[in-house]
Amino acid sequence: RRAEGALDRVEQLKHGSTNSRVSSSSTTNRQVVRESKVGEKKIGKTTANQATIPRLTPSEVEVLKRSSVIGSKVVLPWSDEDVRKLVTEITAPMAPPWTDPDGFLELSTKQKDRLYKWARPNEIRKLRSIGNLPQPPAVMVKAITPYSIRQQCVQDCSFIASLCICSAFERRFQKRLVTSIIYPQNSNCQPVISPTGKYMVKLWLNGVARQVIVD
């Protein structure tokens, strides 16, 4: 069922039906909404003439099926509709903490030796608190910097290097390569803390923009 959902989304991506994009600069929420409306008009024109829209070939479908399974996990293509669902979920009254159905991340022996515990942001703040001193408001990203990234036991050095380069680029040129792909976001398109602990990250994997769900 998840693979079929992936196929549907790539079909949408191929036909340009996901046209609302988050600006890489400090775009206002009004501008984002305006762009989304323009995208909706384009969708209407496209779907009005279905006969002219090419379908995915069997070979393309097969490639998509294989590429959606990464590290034994199904990583679905990106969908703006899922972002809207995420906002609805986390803003619901008394929404329970979200737990990844796939369980905790698998760790190597060295990583397990260094792990203290799995904790949510509010729990980390309590661990770092000193006595009864008041804590500043929690923020998702206070400052973007490559110097807070440590490889240590993370074996994928190419991914760590990419994060460092993107962070350094955003810090120097104010082009939001990292902070623009983390959801949920506020009206200024800045990532915010999710009350339920569920986050979405937009990454380009195997030729398609995909959503990586983080607990």
Disulfide bonds with the S-S distance in Angstrom:
none
